[in-house]
Amino acid sequence: MSATIYHNPRCTKSRLTLGILEEKGVDFQVIKYLDNTPSAKELKVLLGELKLDARSLMRTSERVYKDNHLDNESLNEADLIQAMVDNPILIERPIVKTDKGTIIGRPPENVLAII
């Protein structure tokens, strides 16, 4: 079993999810998405795998969300995806991807369903 985790080391949930992967002996690749931001194309793929729209993957409590008026309902998917590319702190974390599926590790135990 191998996995990819889109990880923010400063996030407790992300660290706990990473810990579960380690505890279960999963071979994984860490993508520190704040440093290595997914492209718009990559985010579209992740959204498809997660079966979510862009707004559902956004951290709406982040200041940048409010400052950029991203709650504006007239913004389309492309606008919201570009906002996440430009401000990766907006991306909900952690995202874990395996051959069995892709999930958001909130709560961290969600990862157990795909490992």
Secondary structure as the mmCIF struct_conf table of DSSP 4:
data_model
#
loop_
_struct_conf.conf_type_id
_struct_conf.id
_struct_conf.beg_label_comp_id
_struct_conf.beg_label_asym_id
_struct_conf.beg_label_seq_id
_struct_conf.end_label_comp_id
_struct_conf.end_label_asym_id
_struct_conf.end_label_seq_id
STRN STRN1 SER A 2 HIS A 7
TURN_TY1_P TURN_TY1_P1 PRO A 9 ARG A 10
HELX_RH_AL_P HELX_RH_AL_P1 THR A 12 GLU A 23
TURN_TY1_P TURN_TY1_P2 LYS A 24 GLY A 25
STRN STRN2 ASP A 27 LYS A 32
TURN_TY1_P TURN_TY1_P3 TYR A 33 ASP A 35
BEND BEND1 ASN A 36 ASN A 36
HELX_LH_PP_P HELX_LH_PP_P1 THR A 37 SER A 39
HELX_RH_AL_P HELX_RH_AL_P2 ALA A 40 LEU A 50
TURN_TY1_P TURN_TY1_P4 LYS A 51 LYS A 51
HELX_RH_3T_P HELX_RH_3T_P1 ALA A 54 LEU A 57
STRN STRN3 MET A 58 MET A 58
TURN_TY1_P TURN_TY1_P5 THR A 60 SER A 61
BEND BEND2 GLU A 62 GLU A 62
HELX_RH_AL_P HELX_RH_AL_P3 ARG A 63 ASP A 67
TURN_TY1_P TURN_TY1_P6 ASN A 68 ASP A 71
TURN_TY1_P TURN_TY1_P7 GLU A 73 SER A 74
HELX_RH_AL_P HELX_RH_AL_P4 GLU A 77 ASP A 86
HELX_RH_3T_P HELX_RH_3T_P2 PRO A 88 LEU A 90
STRN STRN4 ILE A 91 ILE A 91
BEND BEND3 ARG A 93 ARG A 93
STRN STRN5 ILE A 95 THR A 98
TURN_TY1_P TURN_TY1_P8 ASP A 99 LYS A 100
STRN STRN6 GLY A 101 ILE A 104
BEND BEND4 ARG A 106 PRO A 107
HELX_RH_3T_P HELX_RH_3T_P3 PRO A 108 ILE A 114
#
